[in-house]
Amino acid sequence: MRYSVLMQPVNEPKFEGYYYAHIPSLDLTTHGVGIEGALKAAQEHIEAWLAEKRAHDEPVPTENNPVIAQIEIADALLRS
């Protein structure tokens, strides 16, 4: 089974070098040091989450061709 993971740097000085790992199909988020650390944390989180679902005889979601898009917002709207 494969799940897409969206990586995003954590923008807080206290967590420099950390990345968020979002798994949209499962509505899960975790983090780790660097991309490799975040991917490892995501894999562990997914495996634990799926094991919990199976233990309770709940359905395991599959991914259905995710699309990642970007929306540009005018700078004027971002300034206060």
Biopython code that builds the backbone (N, CA, C, O; Angstrom):
import numpy as np
from Bio.PDB.StructureBuilder import StructureBuilder

atoms = [
    (1, "MET", "N", (0.839, -1.163, 0.000)),
    (1, "MET", "CA", (0.000, 0.000, 0.000)),
    (1, "MET", "C", (0.897, 1.244, 0.000)),
    (1, "MET", "O", (1.926, 1.282, 0.674)),
    (2, "ARG", "N", (0.493, 2.240, -0.755)),
    (2, "ARG", "CA", (1.265, 3.485, -0.809)),
    (2, "ARG", "C", (0.389, 4.660, -0.417)),
    (2, "ARG", "O", (-0.796, 4.715, -0.747)),
    (3, "TYR", "N", (0.997, 5.599, 0.295)),
    (3, "TYR", "CA", (0.316, 6.834, 0.678)),
    (3, "TYR", "C", (1.235, 8.001, 0.362)),
    (3, "TYR", "O", (2.438, 7.942, 0.616)),
    (4, "SER", "N", (0.668, 9.058, -0.190)),
    (4, "SER", "CA", (1.434, 10.267, -0.481)),
    (4, "SER", "C", (1.704, 11.022, 0.816)),
    (4, "SER", "O", (0.878, 11.046, 1.729)),
    (5, "VAL", "N", (2.876, 11.633, 0.872)),
    (5, "VAL", "CA", (3.275, 12.424, 2.037)),
    (5, "VAL", "C", (3.701, 13.797, 1.541)),
    (5, "VAL", "O", (4.593, 13.906, 0.701)),
    (6, "LEU", "N", (3.078, 14.830, 2.049)),
    (6, "LEU", "CA", (3.424, 16.207, 1.709)),
    (6, "LEU", "C", (4.390, 16.713, 2.769)),
    (6, "LEU", "O", (4.059, 16.750, 3.955)),
    (7, "MET", "N", (5.574, 17.101, 2.341)),
    (7, "MET", "CA", (6.608, 17.583, 3.266)),
    (7, "MET", "C", (6.594, 19.112, 3.284)),
    (7, "MET", "O", (6.458, 19.763, 2.249)),
    (8, "GLN", "N", (6.738, 19.663, 4.488)),
    (8, "GLN", "CA", (6.733, 21.111, 4.635)),
    (8, "GLN", "C", (7.664, 21.498, 5.788)),
    (8, "GLN", "O", (7.530, 20.963, 6.888)),
    (9, "PRO", "N", (8.608, 22.423, 5.553)),
    (9, "PRO", "CA", (9.495, 22.814, 6.651)),
    (9, "PRO", "C", (8.718, 23.482, 7.780)),
    (9, "PRO", "O", (7.765, 24.224, 7.541)),
    (10, "VAL", "N", (9.137, 23.210, 9.001)),
    (10, "VAL", "CA", (8.540, 23.869, 10.165)),
    (10, "VAL", "C", (9.176, 25.250, 10.252)),
    (10, "VAL", "O", (10.400, 25.367, 10.320)),
    (11, "ASN", "N", (8.365, 26.278, 10.250)),
    (11, "ASN", "CA", (8.882, 27.661, 10.245)),
    (11, "ASN", "C", (8.871, 28.267, 11.639)),
    (11, "ASN", "O", (8.247, 29.302, 11.874)),
    (12, "GLU", "N", (9.565, 27.616, 12.554)),
    (12, "GLU", "CA", (9.718, 28.121, 13.911)),
    (12, "GLU", "C", (11.193, 27.991, 14.283)),
    (12, "GLU", "O", (11.771, 26.913, 14.143)),
    (13, "PRO", "N", (11.804, 29.069, 14.751)),
    (13, "PRO", "CA", (13.239, 29.025, 15.074)),
    (13, "PRO", "C", (13.621, 27.862, 15.997)),
    (13, "PRO", "O", (14.698, 27.283, 15.853)),
    (14, "LYS", "N", (12.749, 27.525, 16.934)),
    (14, "LYS", "CA", (13.015, 26.458, 17.895)),
    (14, "LYS", "C", (13.128, 25.090, 17.207)),
    (14, "LYS", "O", (13.750, 24.174, 17.746)),
    (15, "PHE", "N", (12.524, 24.954, 16.012)),
    (15, "PHE", "CA", (12.495, 23.678, 15.300)),
    (15, "PHE", "C", (13.197, 23.765, 13.945)),
    (15, "PHE", "O", (12.754, 23.157, 12.971)),
    (16, "GLU", "N", (14.271, 24.509, 13.889)),
    (16, "GLU", "CA", (15.033, 24.642, 12.647)),
    (16, "GLU", "C", (15.507, 23.267, 12.178)),
    (16, "GLU", "O", (16.056, 22.490, 12.960)),
    (17, "GLY", "N", (15.289, 22.975, 10.894)),
    (17, "GLY", "CA", (15.700, 21.701, 10.327)),
    (17, "GLY", "C", (14.627, 20.626, 10.388)),
    (17, "GLY", "O", (14.800, 19.546, 9.824)),
    (18, "TYR", "N", (13.521, 20.909, 11.066)),
    (18, "TYR", "CA", (12.406, 19.955, 11.157)),
    (18, "TYR", "C", (11.466, 20.123, 9.970)),
    (18, "TYR", "O", (11.365, 21.200, 9.382)),
    (19, "TYR", "N", (10.784, 19.037, 9.635)),
    (19, "TYR", "CA", (9.770, 19.060, 8.577)),
    (19, "TYR", "C", (8.491, 18.421, 9.090)),
    (19, "TYR", "O", (8.517, 17.445, 9.840)),
    (20, "TYR", "N", (7.367, 18.999, 8.665)),
    (20, "TYR", "CA", (6.081, 18.344, 8.868)),
    (20, "TYR", "C", (5.916, 17.317, 7.767)),
    (20, "TYR", "O", (6.376, 17.523, 6.645)),
    (21, "ALA", "N", (5.266, 16.222, 8.082)),
    (21, "ALA", "CA", (4.910, 15.202, 7.106)),
    (21, "ALA", "C", (3.398, 15.020, 7.190)),
    (21, "ALA", "O", (2.888, 14.463, 8.162)),
    (22, "HIS", "N", (2.688, 15.486, 6.175)),
    (22, "HIS", "CA", (1.230, 15.383, 6.122)),
    (22, "HIS", "C", (0.853, 14.188, 5.251)),
    (22, "HIS", "O", (1.375, 14.032, 4.148)),
    (23, "ILE", "N", (-0.040, 13.356, 5.739)),
    (23, "ILE", "CA", (-0.556, 12.224, 4.972)),
    (23, "ILE", "C", (-2.037, 12.519, 4.731)),
    (23, "ILE", "O", (-2.887, 12.114, 5.526)),
    (24, "PRO", "N", (-2.353, 13.228, 3.632)),
    (24, "PRO", "CA", (-3.720, 13.700, 3.410)),
    (24, "PRO", "C", (-4.766, 12.593, 3.356)),
    (24, "PRO", "O", (-5.865, 12.774, 3.880)),
    (25, "SER", "N", (-4.466, 11.470, 2.748)),
    (25, "SER", "CA", (-5.454, 10.401, 2.602)),
    (25, "SER", "C", (-5.906, 9.831, 3.935)),
    (25, "SER", "O", (-7.001, 9.279, 4.042)),
    (26, "LEU", "N", (-5.063, 9.964, 4.953)),
    (26, "LEU", "CA", (-5.389, 9.424, 6.277)),
    (26, "LEU", "C", (-5.669, 10.528, 7.292)),
    (26, "LEU", "O", (-6.021, 10.251, 8.439)),
    (27, "ASP", "N", (-5.512, 11.779, 6.865)),
    (27, "ASP", "CA", (-5.695, 12.936, 7.744)),
    (27, "ASP", "C", (-4.761, 12.867, 8.953)),
    (27, "ASP", "O", (-5.165, 13.125, 10.087)),
    (28, "LEU", "N", (-3.493, 12.509, 8.678)),
    (28, "LEU", "CA", (-2.479, 12.403, 9.728)),
    (28, "LEU", "C", (-1.354, 13.397, 9.462)),
    (28, "LEU", "O", (-1.069, 13.731, 8.312)),
    (29, "THR", "N", (-0.725, 13.863, 10.523)),
    (29, "THR", "CA", (0.448, 14.735, 10.414)),
    (29, "THR", "C", (1.426, 14.359, 11.523)),
    (29, "THR", "O", (1.030, 14.066, 12.651)),
    (30, "THR", "N", (2.700, 14.375, 11.178)),
    (30, "THR", "CA", (3.755, 14.153, 12.154)),
    (30, "THR", "C", (4.923, 15.043, 11.755)),
    (30, "THR", "O", (4.776, 15.887, 10.871)),
    (31, "HIS", "N", (6.062, 14.877, 12.379)),
    (31, "HIS", "CA", (7.236, 15.688, 12.031)),
    (31, "HIS", "C", (8.510, 14.920, 12.371)),
    (31, "HIS", "O", (8.485, 13.919, 13.086)),
    (32, "GLY", "N", (9.620, 15.418, 11.839)),
    (32, "GLY", "CA", (10.916, 14.823, 12.134)),
    (32, "GLY", "C", (12.027, 15.744, 11.702)),
    (32, "GLY", "O", (11.785, 16.750, 11.036)),
    (33, "VAL", "N", (13.240, 15.409, 12.074)),
    (33, "VAL", "CA", (14.403, 16.214, 11.711)),
    (33, "VAL", "C", (14.781, 15.889, 10.270)),
    (33, "VAL", "O", (15.067, 14.737, 9.946)),
    (34, "GLY", "N", (14.782, 16.895, 9.412)),
    (34, "GLY", "CA", (15.090, 16.707, 8.001)),
    (34, "GLY", "C", (14.002, 15.909, 7.304)),
    (34, "GLY", "O", (13.091, 15.382, 7.944)),
    (35, "ILE", "N", (14.108, 15.828, 5.997)),
    (35, "ILE", "CA", (13.116, 15.110, 5.207)),
    (35, "ILE", "C", (13.136, 13.621, 5.550)),
    (35, "ILE", "O", (12.083, 13.001, 5.701)),
    (36, "GLU", "N", (14.321, 13.055, 5.672)),
    (36, "GLU", "CA", (14.413, 11.619, 5.995)),
    (36, "GLU", "C", (13.784, 11.310, 7.349)),
    (36, "GLU", "O", (13.079, 10.311, 7.491)),
    (37, "GLY", "N", (14.033, 12.151, 8.336)),
    (37, "GLY", "CA", (13.460, 11.944, 9.660)),
    (37, "GLY", "C", (11.947, 12.075, 9.654)),
    (37, "GLY", "O", (11.251, 11.320, 10.333)),
    (38, "ALA", "N", (11.435, 13.036, 8.886)),
    (38, "ALA", "CA", (9.987, 13.221, 8.793)),
    (38, "ALA", "C", (9.334, 12.059, 8.061)),
    (38, "ALA", "O", (8.246, 11.626, 8.440)),
    (39, "LEU", "N", (9.982, 11.546, 7.013)),
    (39, "LEU", "CA", (9.435, 10.390, 6.298)),
    (39, "LEU", "C", (9.421, 9.143, 7.182)),
    (39, "LEU", "O", (8.474, 8.358, 7.146)),
    (40, "LYS", "N", (10.471, 8.972, 7.968)),
    (40, "LYS", "CA", (10.519, 7.823, 8.887)),
    (40, "LYS", "C", (9.406, 7.940, 9.926)),
    (40, "LYS", "O", (8.729, 6.959, 10.232)),
    (41, "ALA", "N", (9.222, 9.138, 10.463)),
    (41, "ALA", "CA", (8.158, 9.361, 11.446)),
    (41, "ALA", "C", (6.789, 9.118, 10.811)),
    (41, "ALA", "O", (5.894, 8.567, 11.452)),
    (42, "ALA", "N", (6.627, 9.529, 9.550)),
    (42, "ALA", "CA", (5.354, 9.314, 8.847)),
    (42, "ALA", "C", (5.091, 7.827, 8.667)),
    (42, "ALA", "O", (3.972, 7.365, 8.889)),
    (43, "GLN", "N", (6.104, 7.078, 8.270)),
    (43, "GLN", "CA", (5.927, 5.639, 8.083)),
    (43, "GLN", "C", (5.524, 4.964, 9.389)),
    (43, "GLN", "O", (4.607, 4.143, 9.411)),
    (44, "GLU", "N", (6.207, 5.310, 10.473)),
    (44, "GLU", "CA", (5.888, 4.723, 11.775)),
    (44, "GLU", "C", (4.476, 5.106, 12.219)),
    (44, "GLU", "O", (3.747, 4.281, 12.769)),
    (45, "HIS", "N", (4.103, 6.344, 11.980)),
    (45, "HIS", "CA", (2.771, 6.826, 12.361)),
    (45, "HIS", "C", (1.684, 6.101, 11.553)),
    (45, "HIS", "O", (0.670, 5.677, 12.108)),
    (46, "ILE", "N", (1.901, 5.968, 10.261)),
    (46, "ILE", "CA", (0.943, 5.263, 9.402)),
    (46, "ILE", "C", (0.809, 3.811, 9.840)),
    (46, "ILE", "O", (-0.305, 3.305, 9.972)),
    (47, "GLU", "N", (1.929, 3.138, 10.066)),
    (47, "GLU", "CA", (1.886, 1.724, 10.464)),
    (47, "GLU", "C", (1.136, 1.537, 11.778)),
    (47, "GLU", "O", (0.341, 0.607, 11.909)),
    (48, "ALA", "N", (1.380, 2.408, 12.747)),
    (48, "ALA", "CA", (0.684, 2.305, 14.038)),
    (48, "ALA", "C", (-0.806, 2.599, 13.875)),
    (48, "ALA", "O", (-1.646, 1.931, 14.479)),
    (49, "TRP", "N", (-1.125, 3.586, 13.068)),
    (49, "TRP", "CA", (-2.522, 3.966, 12.845)),
    (49, "TRP", "C", (-3.279, 2.841, 12.144)),
    (49, "TRP", "O", (-4.410, 2.523, 12.512)),
    (50, "LEU", "N", (-2.643, 2.236, 11.122)),
    (50, "LEU", "CA", (-3.282, 1.132, 10.400)),
    (50, "LEU", "C", (-3.458, -0.091, 11.306)),
    (50, "LEU", "O", (-4.485, -0.767, 11.235)),
    (51, "ALA", "N", (-2.473, -0.380, 12.149)),
    (51, "ALA", "CA", (-2.580, -1.509, 13.080)),
    (51, "ALA", "C", (-3.760, -1.297, 14.031)),
    (51, "ALA", "O", (-4.488, -2.239, 14.343)),
    (52, "GLU", "N", (-3.941, -0.070, 14.485)),
    (52, "GLU", "CA", (-5.064, 0.246, 15.372)),
    (52, "GLU", "C", (-6.395, 0.063, 14.642)),
    (52, "GLU", "O", (-7.346, -0.474, 15.211)),
    (53, "LYS", "N", (-6.464, 0.502, 13.399)),
    (53, "LYS", "CA", (-7.688, 0.329, 12.599)),
    (53, "LYS", "C", (-8.013, -1.155, 12.441)),
    (53, "LYS", "O", (-9.155, -1.574, 12.628)),
    (54, "ARG", "N", (-7.008, -1.931, 12.098)),
    (54, "ARG", "CA", (-7.214, -3.373, 11.895)),
    (54, "ARG", "C", (-7.610, -4.067, 13.199)),
    (54, "ARG", "O", (-8.444, -4.973, 13.191)),
    (55, "ALA", "N", (-7.023, -3.652, 14.306)),
    (55, "ALA", "CA", (-7.320, -4.262, 15.603)),
    (55, "ALA", "C", (-8.784, -4.061, 15.992)),
    (55, "ALA", "O", (-9.347, -4.853, 16.748)),
    (56, "HIS", "N", (-9.390, -3.001, 15.472)),
    (56, "HIS", "CA", (-10.791, -2.704, 15.777)),
    (56, "HIS", "C", (-11.711, -3.049, 14.611)),
    (56, "HIS", "O", (-12.863, -2.619, 14.572)),
    (57, "ASP", "N", (-11.194, -3.826, 13.666)),
    (57, "ASP", "CA", (-11.963, -4.234, 12.482)),
    (57, "ASP", "C", (-12.585, -3.053, 11.743)),
    (57, "ASP", "O", (-13.701, -3.142, 11.232)),
    (58, "GLU", "N", (-11.853, -1.958, 11.697)),
    (58, "GLU", "CA", (-12.312, -0.778, 10.971)),
    (58, "GLU", "C", (-11.708, -0.800, 9.566)),
    (58, "GLU", "O", (-10.629, -1.359, 9.370)),
    (59, "PRO", "N", (-12.384, -0.203, 8.597)),
    (59, "PRO", "CA", (-11.840, -0.185, 7.238)),
    (59, "PRO", "C", (-10.551, 0.629, 7.167)),
    (59, "PRO", "O", (-10.380, 1.621, 7.876)),
    (60, "VAL", "N", (-9.658, 0.188, 6.301)),
    (60, "VAL", "CA", (-8.388, 0.892, 6.079)),
    (60, "VAL", "C", (-8.516, 1.697, 4.793)),
    (60, "VAL", "O", (-8.691, 1.122, 3.719)),
    (61, "PRO", "N", (-8.428, 3.028, 4.892)),
    (61, "PRO", "CA", (-8.560, 3.857, 3.699)),
    (61, "PRO", "C", (-7.426, 3.620, 2.702)),
    (61, "PRO", "O", (-6.284, 3.371, 3.089)),
    (62, "THR", "N", (-7.756, 3.699, 1.439)),
    (62, "THR", "CA", (-6.748, 3.661, 0.387)),
    (62, "THR", "C", (-6.673, 5.038, -0.244)),
    (62, "THR", "O", (-7.576, 5.860, -0.086)),
    (63, "GLU", "N", (-5.605, 5.274, -0.948)),
    (63, "GLU", "CA", (-5.414, 6.571, -1.589)),
    (63, "GLU", "C", (-5.973, 6.521, -3.001)),
    (63, "GLU", "O", (-5.776, 5.547, -3.726)),
    (64, "ASN", "N", (-6.665, 7.572, -3.377)),
    (64, "ASN", "CA", (-7.269, 7.645, -4.708)),
    (64, "ASN", "C", (-6.685, 8.799, -5.516)),
    (64, "ASN", "O", (-7.290, 9.867, -5.607)),
    (65, "ASN", "N", (-5.521, 8.585, -6.097)),
    (65, "ASN", "CA", (-4.890, 9.555, -7.002)),
    (65, "ASN", "C", (-4.943, 10.993, -6.503)),
    (65, "ASN", "O", (-5.676, 11.807, -7.066)),
    (66, "PRO", "N", (-4.195, 11.321, -5.476)),
    (66, "PRO", "CA", (-4.215, 12.683, -4.946)),
    (66, "PRO", "C", (-3.641, 13.682, -5.950)),
    (66, "PRO", "O", (-2.796, 13.343, -6.779)),
    (67, "VAL", "N", (-4.112, 14.895, -5.855)),
    (67, "VAL", "CA", (-3.610, 15.991, -6.679)),
    (67, "VAL", "C", (-3.185, 17.092, -5.730)),
    (67, "VAL", "O", (-3.949, 17.490, -4.850)),
    (68, "ILE", "N", (-1.972, 17.583, -5.903)),
    (68, "ILE", "CA", (-1.492, 18.701, -5.101)),
    (68, "ILE", "C", (-1.424, 19.910, -6.024)),
    (68, "ILE", "O", (-0.790, 19.867, -7.078)),
    (69, "ALA", "N", (-2.077, 20.973, -5.618)),
    (69, "ALA", "CA", (-2.118, 22.199, -6.409)),
    (69, "ALA", "C", (-1.706, 23.363, -5.527)),
    (69, "ALA", "O", (-1.679, 23.247, -4.301)),
    (70, "GLN", "N", (-1.385, 24.482, -6.155)),
    (70, "GLN", "CA", (-1.050, 25.688, -5.412)),
    (70, "GLN", "C", (-1.962, 26.815, -5.865)),
    (70, "GLN", "O", (-2.387, 26.870, -7.019)),
    (71, "ILE", "N", (-2.249, 27.704, -4.942)),
    (71, "ILE", "CA", (-3.049, 28.890, -5.227)),
    (71, "ILE", "C", (-2.200, 30.092, -4.869)),
    (71, "ILE", "O", (-1.625, 30.146, -3.782)),
    (72, "GLU", "N", (-2.116, 31.049, -5.764)),
    (72, "GLU", "CA", (-1.344, 32.256, -5.494)),
    (72, "GLU", "C", (-2.276, 33.336, -4.960)),
    (72, "GLU", "O", (-3.340, 33.588, -5.526)),
    (73, "ILE", "N", (-1.867, 33.971, -3.866)),
    (73, "ILE", "CA", (-2.620, 35.047, -3.238)),
    (73, "ILE", "C", (-1.851, 36.340, -3.445)),
    (73, "ILE", "O", (-0.638, 36.377, -3.237)),
    (74, "ALA", "N", (-2.533, 37.394, -3.850)),
    (74, "ALA", "CA", (-1.893, 38.676, -4.110)),
    (74, "ALA", "C", (-1.225, 39.201, -2.836)),
    (74, "ALA", "O", (-1.778, 39.105, -1.740)),
    (75, "ASP", "N", (-0.007, 39.765, -3.012)),
    (75, "ASP", "CA", (0.740, 40.311, -1.874)),
    (75, "ASP", "C", (-0.081, 41.347, -1.095)),
    (75, "ASP", "O", (0.001, 41.403, 0.132)),
    (76, "ALA", "N", (-0.853, 42.147, -1.783)),
    (76, "ALA", "CA", (-1.631, 43.213, -1.125)),
    (76, "ALA", "C", (-2.575, 42.630, -0.082)),
    (76, "ALA", "O", (-2.845, 43.277, 0.930)),
    (77, "LEU", "N", (-3.072, 41.448, -0.304)),
    (77, "LEU", "CA", (-3.995, 40.821, 0.638)),
    (77, "LEU", "C", (-3.283, 40.271, 1.867)),
    (77, "LEU", "O", (-3.912, 40.065, 2.904)),
    (78, "LEU", "N", (-1.991, 40.033, 1.763)),
    (78, "LEU", "CA", (-1.232, 39.476, 2.872)),
    (78, "LEU", "C", (-0.668, 40.534, 3.807)),
    (78, "LEU", "O", (-0.264, 40.226, 4.928)),
    (79, "ARG", "N", (-0.639, 41.764, 3.353)),
    (79, "ARG", "CA", (-0.092, 42.862, 4.179)),
    (79, "ARG", "C", (-1.187, 43.447, 5.053)),
    (79, "ARG", "O", (-2.348, 43.544, 4.655)),
    (80, "SER", "N", (-0.786, 43.831, 6.250)),
    (80, "SER", "CA", (-1.797, 44.456, 7.125)),
    (80, "SER", "C", (-1.586, 45.936, 7.223)),
    (80, "SER", "O", (-2.339, 46.622, 7.914)),
]
sb = StructureBuilder()
sb.init_structure("model")
sb.init_model(0)
sb.init_chain("A")
sb.init_seg("    ")
for serial, (resi, resn, name, xyz) in enumerate(atoms, 1):
    if name == "N":
        sb.init_residue(resn, " ", resi, " ")
    sb.init_atom(name, np.array(xyz, "f"), 0.0, 1.0, " ", f" {name:<3s}", serial, name[0])
structure = sb.get_structure()
